[in-house]
Amino acid sequence: MPNINRNFVLGMGLFIFGSYQLRKRWSSTLMDNMEIEVSSYTQRQKLLKDKNTEELAD
């Protein structure tokens, strides 16, 4: 189990480092598009959650 945990931490570190490198290297428009996608996704999730809580309140 600790072995899997260490590999997971290493993988996350590599992923974060890689995304940082990509952000520096690639055009900002691509990253902006990705951030827009993520923000719209999180907003949609938030709307769904709000709708669910409203239905529960009724």
mmJSON file of the N, C-alpha and C atoms, coordinates in Angstrom:
{"data_MODEL":{"atom_site":{
"group_PDB":["ATOM","ATOM","ATOM","ATOM","ATOM","ATOM","ATOM","ATOM","ATOM","ATOM","ATOM","ATOM","ATOM","ATOM","ATOM","ATOM","ATOM","ATOM","ATOM","ATOM","ATOM","ATOM","ATOM","ATOM","ATOM","ATOM","ATOM","ATOM","ATOM","ATOM","ATOM","ATOM","ATOM","ATOM","ATOM","ATOM","ATOM","ATOM","ATOM","ATOM","ATOM","ATOM","ATOM","ATOM","ATOM","ATOM","ATOM","ATOM","ATOM","ATOM","ATOM","ATOM","ATOM","ATOM","ATOM","ATOM","ATOM","ATOM","ATOM","ATOM","ATOM","ATOM","ATOM","ATOM","ATOM","ATOM","ATOM","ATOM","ATOM","ATOM","ATOM","ATOM","ATOM","ATOM","ATOM","ATOM","ATOM","ATOM","ATOM","ATOM","ATOM","ATOM","ATOM","ATOM","ATOM","ATOM","ATOM","ATOM","ATOM","ATOM","ATOM","ATOM","ATOM","ATOM","ATOM","ATOM","ATOM","ATOM","ATOM","ATOM","ATOM","ATOM","ATOM","ATOM","ATOM","ATOM","ATOM","ATOM","ATOM","ATOM","ATOM","ATOM","ATOM","ATOM","ATOM","ATOM","ATOM","ATOM","ATOM","ATOM","ATOM","ATOM","ATOM","ATOM","ATOM","ATOM","ATOM","ATOM","ATOM","ATOM","ATOM","ATOM","ATOM","ATOM","ATOM","ATOM","ATOM","ATOM","ATOM","ATOM","ATOM","ATOM","ATOM","ATOM","ATOM","ATOM","ATOM","ATOM","ATOM","ATOM","ATOM","ATOM","ATOM","ATOM","ATOM","ATOM","ATOM","ATOM","ATOM","ATOM","ATOM","ATOM","ATOM","ATOM","ATOM","ATOM","ATOM","ATOM","ATOM","ATOM","ATOM","ATOM","ATOM","ATOM"],
"id":[1,2,3,4,5,6,7,8,9,10,11,12,13,14,15,16,17,18,19,20,21,22,23,24,25,26,27,28,29,30,31,32,33,34,35,36,37,38,39,40,41,42,43,44,45,46,47,48,49,50,51,52,53,54,55,56,57,58,59,60,61,62,63,64,65,66,67,68,69,70,71,72,73,74,75,76,77,78,79,80,81,82,83,84,85,86,87,88,89,90,91,92,93,94,95,96,97,98,99,100,101,102,103,104,105,106,107,108,109,110,111,112,113,114,115,116,117,118,119,120,121,122,123,124,125,126,127,128,129,130,131,132,133,134,135,136,137,138,139,140,141,142,143,144,145,146,147,148,149,150,151,152,153,154,155,156,157,158,159,160,161,162,163,164,165,166,167,168,169,170,171,172,173,174],
"type_symbol":["N","C","C","N","C","C","N","C","C","N","C","C","N","C","C","N","C","C","N","C","C","N","C","C","N","C","C","N","C","C","N","C","C","N","C","C","N","C","C","N","C","C","N","C","C","N","C","C","N","C","C","N","C","C","N","C","C","N","C","C","N","C","C","N","C","C","N","C","C","N","C","C","N","C","C","N","C","C","N","C","C","N","C","C","N","C","C","N","C","C","N","C","C","N","C","C","N","C","C","N","C","C","N","C","C","N","C","C","N","C","C","N","C","C","N","C","C","N","C","C","N","C","C","N","C","C","N","C","C","N","C","C","N","C","C","N","C","C","N","C","C","N","C","C","N","C","C","N","C","C","N","C","C","N","C","C","N","C","C","N","C","C","N","C","C","N","C","C","N","C","C","N","C","C"],
"label_atom_id":["N","CA","C","N","CA","C","N","CA","C","N","CA","C","N","CA","C","N","CA","C","N","CA","C","N","CA","C","N","CA","C","N","CA","C","N","CA","C","N","CA","C","N","CA","C","N","CA","C","N","CA","C","N","CA","C","N","CA","C","N","CA","C","N","CA","C","N","CA","C","N","CA","C","N","CA","C","N","CA","C","N","CA","C","N","CA","C","N","CA","C","N","CA","C","N","CA","C","N","CA","C","N","CA","C","N","CA","C","N","CA","C","N","CA","C","N","CA","C","N","CA","C","N","CA","C","N","CA","C","N","CA","C","N","CA","C","N","CA","C","N","CA","C","N","CA","C","N","CA","C","N","CA","C","N","CA","C","N","CA","C","N","CA","C","N","CA","C","N","CA","C","N","CA","C","N","CA","C","N","CA","C","N","CA","C","N","CA","C","N","CA","C","N","CA","C","N","CA","C","N","CA","C"],
"label_alt_id":[null,null,null,null,null,null,null,null,null,null,null,null,null,null,null,null,null,null,null,null,null,null,null,null,null,null,null,null,null,null,null,null,null,null,null,null,null,null,null,null,null,null,null,null,null,null,null,null,null,null,null,null,null,null,null,null,null,null,null,null,null,null,null,null,null,null,null,null,null,null,null,null,null,null,null,null,null,null,null,null,null,null,null,null,null,null,null,null,null,null,null,null,null,null,null,null,null,null,null,null,null,null,null,null,null,null,null,null,null,null,null,null,null,null,null,null,null,null,null,null,null,null,null,null,null,null,null,null,null,null,null,null,null,null,null,null,null,null,null,null,null,null,null,null,null,null,null,null,null,null,null,null,null,null,null,null,null,null,null,null,null,null,null,null,null,null,null,null,null,null,null,null,null,null],
"label_comp_id":["MET","MET","MET","PRO","PRO","PRO","ASN","ASN","ASN","ILE","ILE","ILE","ASN","ASN","ASN","ARG","ARG","ARG","ASN","ASN","ASN","PHE","PHE","PHE","VAL","VAL","VAL","LEU","LEU","LEU","GLY","GLY","GLY","MET","MET","MET","GLY","GLY","GLY","LEU","LEU","LEU","PHE","PHE","PHE","ILE","ILE","ILE","PHE","PHE","PHE","GLY","GLY","GLY","SER","SER","SER","TYR","TYR","TYR","GLN","GLN","GLN","LEU","LEU","LEU","ARG","ARG","ARG","LYS","LYS","LYS","ARG","ARG","ARG","TRP","TRP","TRP","SER","SER","SER","SER","SER","SER","THR","THR","THR","LEU","LEU","LEU","MET","MET","MET","ASP","ASP","ASP","ASN","ASN","ASN","MET","MET","MET","GLU","GLU","GLU","ILE","ILE","ILE","GLU","GLU","GLU","VAL","VAL","VAL","SER","SER","SER","SER","SER","SER","TYR","TYR","TYR","THR","THR","THR","GLN","GLN","GLN","ARG","ARG","ARG","GLN","GLN","GLN","LYS","LYS","LYS","LEU","LEU","LEU","LEU","LEU","LEU","LYS","LYS","LYS","ASP","ASP","ASP","LYS","LYS","LYS","ASN","ASN","ASN","THR","THR","THR","GLU","GLU","GLU","GLU","GLU","GLU","LEU","LEU","LEU","ALA","ALA","ALA","ASP","ASP","ASP"],
"label_asym_id":["A","A","A","A","A","A","A","A","A","A","A","A","A","A","A","A","A","A","A","A","A","A","A","A","A","A","A","A","A","A","A","A","A","A","A","A","A","A","A","A","A","A","A","A","A","A","A","A","A","A","A","A","A","A","A","A","A","A","A","A","A","A","A","A","A","A","A","A","A","A","A","A","A","A","A","A","A","A","A","A","A","A","A","A","A","A","A","A","A","A","A","A","A","A","A","A","A","A","A","A","A","A","A","A","A","A","A","A","A","A","A","A","A","A","A","A","A","A","A","A","A","A","A","A","A","A","A","A","A","A","A","A","A","A","A","A","A","A","A","A","A","A","A","A","A","A","A","A","A","A","A","A","A","A","A","A","A","A","A","A","A","A","A","A","A","A","A","A","A","A","A","A","A","A"],
"label_entity_id":["1","1","1","1","1","1","1","1","1","1","1","1","1","1","1","1","1","1","1","1","1","1","1","1","1","1","1","1","1","1","1","1","1","1","1","1","1","1","1","1","1","1","1","1","1","1","1","1","1","1","1","1","1","1","1","1","1","1","1","1","1","1","1","1","1","1","1","1","1","1","1","1","1","1","1","1","1","1","1","1","1","1","1","1","1","1","1","1","1","1","1","1","1","1","1","1","1","1","1","1","1","1","1","1","1","1","1","1","1","1","1","1","1","1","1","1","1","1","1","1","1","1","1","1","1","1","1","1","1","1","1","1","1","1","1","1","1","1","1","1","1","1","1","1","1","1","1","1","1","1","1","1","1","1","1","1","1","1","1","1","1","1","1","1","1","1","1","1","1","1","1","1","1","1"],
"label_seq_id":[1,1,1,2,2,2,3,3,3,4,4,4,5,5,5,6,6,6,7,7,7,8,8,8,9,9,9,10,10,10,11,11,11,12,12,12,13,13,13,14,14,14,15,15,15,16,16,16,17,17,17,18,18,18,19,19,19,20,20,20,21,21,21,22,22,22,23,23,23,24,24,24,25,25,25,26,26,26,27,27,27,28,28,28,29,29,29,30,30,30,31,31,31,32,32,32,33,33,33,34,34,34,35,35,35,36,36,36,37,37,37,38,38,38,39,39,39,40,40,40,41,41,41,42,42,42,43,43,43,44,44,44,45,45,45,46,46,46,47,47,47,48,48,48,49,49,49,50,50,50,51,51,51,52,52,52,53,53,53,54,54,54,55,55,55,56,56,56,57,57,57,58,58,58],
"pdbx_PDB_ins_code":[null,null,null,null,null,null,null,null,null,null,null,null,null,null,null,null,null,null,null,null,null,null,null,null,null,null,null,null,null,null,null,null,null,null,null,null,null,null,null,null,null,null,null,null,null,null,null,null,null,null,null,null,null,null,null,null,null,null,null,null,null,null,null,null,null,null,null,null,null,null,null,null,null,null,null,null,null,null,null,null,null,null,null,null,null,null,null,null,null,null,null,null,null,null,null,null,null,null,null,null,null,null,null,null,null,null,null,null,null,null,null,null,null,null,null,null,null,null,null,null,null,null,null,null,null,null,null,null,null,null,null,null,null,null,null,null,null,null,null,null,null,null,null,null,null,null,null,null,null,null,null,null,null,null,null,null,null,null,null,null,null,null,null,null,null,null,null,null,null,null,null,null,null,null],
"Cartn_x":[0.821,0.0,0.86,1.886,2.705,3.367,3.672,4.292,3.348,2.076,1.08,0.943,0.924,0.764,1.922,3.15,4.313,4.243,3.853,3.735,2.677,1.58,0.514,1.026,1.761,2.297,3.278,4.143,5.092,4.349,3.322,2.544,1.888,1.323,0.685,1.72,2.88,3.939,4.361,4.538,4.908,3.812,2.556,1.435,1.392,1.564,1.533,2.713,3.9,5.085,4.905,4.366,4.158,3.17,2.082,1.087,1.686,2.555,3.214,4.12,4.889,5.77,4.963,3.846,3.013,2.47,2.053,1.496,2.533,3.81,4.856,5.095,5.071,5.52,4.42,3.202,2.171,1.559,0.769,0.106,-0.915,-1.088,-1.989,-3.436,-3.75,-5.147,-5.605,-4.722,-5.097,-5.41,-4.545,-4.772,-6.042,-6.283,-7.509,-8.723,-8.685,-9.803,-10.02,-8.927,-9.059,-9.645,-9.194,-9.712,-11.193,-11.594,-13.017,-13.805,-13.274,-13.956,-14.132,-13.063,-13.108,-14.095,-14.05,-14.941,-16.393,-16.664,-18.047,-18.49,-17.576,-17.917,-18.238,-17.403,-17.64,-18.933,-19.206,-20.455,-21.65,-21.538,-22.633,-22.847,-21.739,-21.859,-22.537,-22.157,-22.735,-24.229,-24.615,-26.034,-26.787,-26.204,-26.857,-27.032,-25.979,-26.047,-27.137,-27.183,-28.207,-29.6,-29.774,-31.077,-31.457,-30.491,-30.761,-31.152,-30.459,-30.776,-32.153,-32.51,-33.843,-34.918,-34.689,-35.671,-35.811,-34.696,-34.758,-35.517,-35.332,-36.006,-37.518,-37.955,-39.402,-39.931],
"Cartn_y":[-1.214,0.0,1.271,1.378,2.598,2.786,1.669,1.762,2.441,2.03,2.644,4.122,4.427,5.813,6.672,6.152,6.911,7.138,6.096,6.24,7.275,7.271,8.241,9.665,9.869,11.206,11.621,10.693,10.998,11.355,10.589,10.856,12.224,12.565,13.874,14.987,14.804,15.803,15.984,14.86,14.933,15.618,15.297,15.881,17.398,17.829,19.267,19.956,19.34,19.915,19.999,18.931,18.91,19.973,20.129,21.135,22.538,22.726,24.026,24.304,23.28,23.441,23.752,23.035,23.274,24.697,25.163,26.509,27.542,27.312,28.256,28.203,26.986,26.819,27.123,26.646,26.729,28.115,28.337,29.631,29.823,31.068,31.338,31.062,31.157,30.964,29.551,28.568,27.181,27.025,27.573,27.449,28.21,29.367,30.117,29.275,28.62,27.767,26.665,26.046,24.965,25.495,26.684,27.253,27.581,28.068,28.349,27.051,25.975,24.681,24.246,24.339,23.885,24.73,26.058,26.925,26.669,26.458,26.181,24.845,23.87,22.563,22.701,23.438,23.584,24.359,25.365,26.11,25.201,24.33,23.41,22.467,21.958,21.073,21.814,23.082,23.882,24.063,24.352,24.509,23.223,22.091,20.807,20.586,20.915,20.71,21.606,22.873,23.788,23.263,22.771,22.254,21.066,20.195,19.027,19.448,20.434,20.87,21.528,22.264,22.877,21.8,20.753,19.671,19.003,18.864,18.269,19.186,20.494,21.448,21.393,21.198,21.091,19.816],
"Cartn_z":[0.0,0.0,0.0,0.853,0.806,-0.548,-1.237,-2.553,-3.535,-3.529,-4.412,-4.067,-2.789,-2.353,-2.86,-2.744,-3.201,-4.701,-5.448,-6.896,-7.245,-6.504,-6.756,-6.538,-5.436,-5.145,-6.231,-6.657,-7.727,-9.009,-9.324,-10.537,-10.488,-9.342,-9.217,-9.376,-8.773,-8.899,-10.348,-11.056,-12.468,-13.272,-12.98,-13.712,-13.514,-12.257,-11.963,-12.644,-12.555,-13.18,-14.689,-15.283,-16.733,-17.175,-16.432,-16.814,-16.686,-15.68,-15.525,-16.718,-17.14,-18.289,-19.545,-19.72,-20.903,-20.885,-19.721,-19.619,-20.035,-19.645,-20.031,-21.535,-22.111,-23.484,-24.497,-24.236,-25.259,-25.328,-26.392,-26.559,-25.446,-25.033,-23.914,-24.312,-25.613,-26.03,-25.712,-25.914,-25.627,-24.143,-23.283,-21.848,-21.455,-22.085,-21.794,-22.142,-23.306,-23.702,-22.678,-22.224,-21.25,-19.944,-19.523,-18.277,-18.417,-19.606,-19.84,-19.747,-20.37,-20.316,-18.861,-18.08,-16.685,-15.889,-16.081,-15.307,-15.684,-16.981,-17.381,-16.806,-16.765,-16.197,-14.709,-13.975,-12.538,-12.293,-13.143,-12.979,-13.223,-14.25,-14.55,-13.365,-12.782,-11.62,-10.467,-10.281,-9.203,-9.435,-10.681,-10.998,-10.713,-11.121,-10.872,-9.375,-8.602,-7.158,-6.561,-7.008,-6.502,-6.826,-8.053,-8.452,-7.569,-7.307,-6.467,-5.052,-4.501,-3.141,-3.107,-4.179,-4.232,-4.235,-5.032,-5.093,-3.728,-3.019,-1.685,-0.732,-0.878,0.009,-0.189,-1.428,-1.694,-1.071],
"occupancy":[1.0,1.0,1.0,1.0,1.0,1.0,1.0,1.0,1.0,1.0,1.0,1.0,1.0,1.0,1.0,1.0,1.0,1.0,1.0,1.0,1.0,1.0,1.0,1.0,1.0,1.0,1.0,1.0,1.0,1.0,1.0,1.0,1.0,1.0,1.0,1.0,1.0,1.0,1.0,1.0,1.0,1.0,1.0,1.0,1.0,1.0,1.0,1.0,1.0,1.0,1.0,1.0,1.0,1.0,1.0,1.0,1.0,1.0,1.0,1.0,1.0,1.0,1.0,1.0,1.0,1.0,1.0,1.0,1.0,1.0,1.0,1.0,1.0,1.0,1.0,1.0,1.0,1.0,1.0,1.0,1.0,1.0,1.0,1.0,1.0,1.0,1.0,1.0,1.0,1.0,1.0,1.0,1.0,1.0,1.0,1.0,1.0,1.0,1.0,1.0,1.0,1.0,1.0,1.0,1.0,1.0,1.0,1.0,1.0,1.0,1.0,1.0,1.0,1.0,1.0,1.0,1.0,1.0,1.0,1.0,1.0,1.0,1.0,1.0,1.0,1.0,1.0,1.0,1.0,1.0,1.0,1.0,1.0,1.0,1.0,1.0,1.0,1.0,1.0,1.0,1.0,1.0,1.0,1.0,1.0,1.0,1.0,1.0,1.0,1.0,1.0,1.0,1.0,1.0,1.0,1.0,1.0,1.0,1.0,1.0,1.0,1.0,1.0,1.0,1.0,1.0,1.0,1.0,1.0,1.0,1.0,1.0,1.0,1.0],
"B_iso_or_equiv":[0.0,0.0,0.0,0.0,0.0,0.0,0.0,0.0,0.0,0.0,0.0,0.0,0.0,0.0,0.0,0.0,0.0,0.0,0.0,0.0,0.0,0.0,0.0,0.0,0.0,0.0,0.0,0.0,0.0,0.0,0.0,0.0,0.0,0.0,0.0,0.0,0.0,0.0,0.0,0.0,0.0,0.0,0.0,0.0,0.0,0.0,0.0,0.0,0.0,0.0,0.0,0.0,0.0,0.0,0.0,0.0,0.0,0.0,0.0,0.0,0.0,0.0,0.0,0.0,0.0,0.0,0.0,0.0,0.0,0.0,0.0,0.0,0.0,0.0,0.0,0.0,0.0,0.0,0.0,0.0,0.0,0.0,0.0,0.0,0.0,0.0,0.0,0.0,0.0,0.0,0.0,0.0,0.0,0.0,0.0,0.0,0.0,0.0,0.0,0.0,0.0,0.0,0.0,0.0,0.0,0.0,0.0,0.0,0.0,0.0,0.0,0.0,0.0,0.0,0.0,0.0,0.0,0.0,0.0,0.0,0.0,0.0,0.0,0.0,0.0,0.0,0.0,0.0,0.0,0.0,0.0,0.0,0.0,0.0,0.0,0.0,0.0,0.0,0.0,0.0,0.0,0.0,0.0,0.0,0.0,0.0,0.0,0.0,0.0,0.0,0.0,0.0,0.0,0.0,0.0,0.0,0.0,0.0,0.0,0.0,0.0,0.0,0.0,0.0,0.0,0.0,0.0,0.0,0.0,0.0,0.0,0.0,0.0,0.0],
"pdbx_formal_charge":[null,null,null,null,null,null,null,null,null,null,null,null,null,null,null,null,null,null,null,null,null,null,null,null,null,null,null,null,null,null,null,null,null,null,null,null,null,null,null,null,null,null,null,null,null,null,null,null,null,null,null,null,null,null,null,null,null,null,null,null,null,null,null,null,null,null,null,null,null,null,null,null,null,null,null,null,null,null,null,null,null,null,null,null,null,null,null,null,null,null,null,null,null,null,null,null,null,null,null,null,null,null,null,null,null,null,null,null,null,null,null,null,null,null,null,null,null,null,null,null,null,null,null,null,null,null,null,null,null,null,null,null,null,null,null,null,null,null,null,null,null,null,null,null,null,null,null,null,null,null,null,null,null,null,null,null,null,null,null,null,null,null,null,null,null,null,null,null,null,null,null,null,null,null],
"auth_seq_id":[1,1,1,2,2,2,3,3,3,4,4,4,5,5,5,6,6,6,7,7,7,8,8,8,9,9,9,10,10,10,11,11,11,12,12,12,13,13,13,14,14,14,15,15,15,16,16,16,17,17,17,18,18,18,19,19,19,20,20,20,21,21,21,22,22,22,23,23,23,24,24,24,25,25,25,26,26,26,27,27,27,28,28,28,29,29,29,30,30,30,31,31,31,32,32,32,33,33,33,34,34,34,35,35,35,36,36,36,37,37,37,38,38,38,39,39,39,40,40,40,41,41,41,42,42,42,43,43,43,44,44,44,45,45,45,46,46,46,47,47,47,48,48,48,49,49,49,50,50,50,51,51,51,52,52,52,53,53,53,54,54,54,55,55,55,56,56,56,57,57,57,58,58,58],
"auth_comp_id":["MET","MET","MET","PRO","PRO","PRO","ASN","ASN","ASN","ILE","ILE","ILE","ASN","ASN","ASN","ARG","ARG","ARG","ASN","ASN","ASN","PHE","PHE","PHE","VAL","VAL","VAL","LEU","LEU","LEU","GLY","GLY","GLY","MET","MET","MET","GLY","GLY","GLY","LEU","LEU","LEU","PHE","PHE","PHE","ILE","ILE","ILE","PHE","PHE","PHE","GLY","GLY","GLY","SER","SER","SER","TYR","TYR","TYR","GLN","GLN","GLN","LEU","LEU","LEU","ARG","ARG","ARG","LYS","LYS","LYS","ARG","ARG","ARG","TRP","TRP","TRP","SER","SER","SER","SER","SER","SER","THR","THR","THR","LEU","LEU","LEU","MET","MET","MET","ASP","ASP","ASP","ASN","ASN","ASN","MET","MET","MET","GLU","GLU","GLU","ILE","ILE","ILE","GLU","GLU","GLU","VAL","VAL","VAL","SER","SER","SER","SER","SER","SER","TYR","TYR","TYR","THR","THR","THR","GLN","GLN","GLN","ARG","ARG","ARG","GLN","GLN","GLN","LYS","LYS","LYS","LEU","LEU","LEU","LEU","LEU","LEU","LYS","LYS","LYS","ASP","ASP","ASP","LYS","LYS","LYS","ASN","ASN","ASN","THR","THR","THR","GLU","GLU","GLU","GLU","GLU","GLU","LEU","LEU","LEU","ALA","ALA","ALA","ASP","ASP","ASP"],
"auth_asym_id":["A","A","A","A","A","A","A","A","A","A","A","A","A","A","A","A","A","A","A","A","A","A","A","A","A","A","A","A","A","A","A","A","A","A","A","A","A","A","A","A","A","A","A","A","A","A","A","A","A","A","A","A","A","A","A","A","A","A","A","A","A","A","A","A","A","A","A","A","A","A","A","A","A","A","A","A","A","A","A","A","A","A","A","A","A","A","A","A","A","A","A","A","A","A","A","A","A","A","A","A","A","A","A","A","A","A","A","A","A","A","A","A","A","A","A","A","A","A","A","A","A","A","A","A","A","A","A","A","A","A","A","A","A","A","A","A","A","A","A","A","A","A","A","A","A","A","A","A","A","A","A","A","A","A","A","A","A","A","A","A","A","A","A","A","A","A","A","A","A","A","A","A","A","A"],
"auth_atom_id":["N","CA","C","N","CA","C","N","CA","C","N","CA","C","N","CA","C","N","CA","C","N","CA","C","N","CA","C","N","CA","C","N","CA","C","N","CA","C","N","CA","C","N","CA","C","N","CA","C","N","CA","C","N","CA","C","N","CA","C","N","CA","C","N","CA","C","N","CA","C","N","CA","C","N","CA","C","N","CA","C","N","CA","C","N","CA","C","N","CA","C","N","CA","C","N","CA","C","N","CA","C","N","CA","C","N","CA","C","N","CA","C","N","CA","C","N","CA","C","N","CA","C","N","CA","C","N","CA","C","N","CA","C","N","CA","C","N","CA","C","N","CA","C","N","CA","C","N","CA","C","N","CA","C","N","CA","C","N","CA","C","N","CA","C","N","CA","C","N","CA","C","N","CA","C","N","CA","C","N","CA","C","N","CA","C","N","CA","C","N","CA","C","N","CA","C","N","CA","C","N","CA","C"],
"pdbx_PDB_model_num":[1,1,1,1,1,1,1,1,1,1,1,1,1,1,1,1,1,1,1,1,1,1,1,1,1,1,1,1,1,1,1,1,1,1,1,1,1,1,1,1,1,1,1,1,1,1,1,1,1,1,1,1,1,1,1,1,1,1,1,1,1,1,1,1,1,1,1,1,1,1,1,1,1,1,1,1,1,1,1,1,1,1,1,1,1,1,1,1,1,1,1,1,1,1,1,1,1,1,1,1,1,1,1,1,1,1,1,1,1,1,1,1,1,1,1,1,1,1,1,1,1,1,1,1,1,1,1,1,1,1,1,1,1,1,1,1,1,1,1,1,1,1,1,1,1,1,1,1,1,1,1,1,1,1,1,1,1,1,1,1,1,1,1,1,1,1,1,1,1,1,1,1,1,1]
}}}
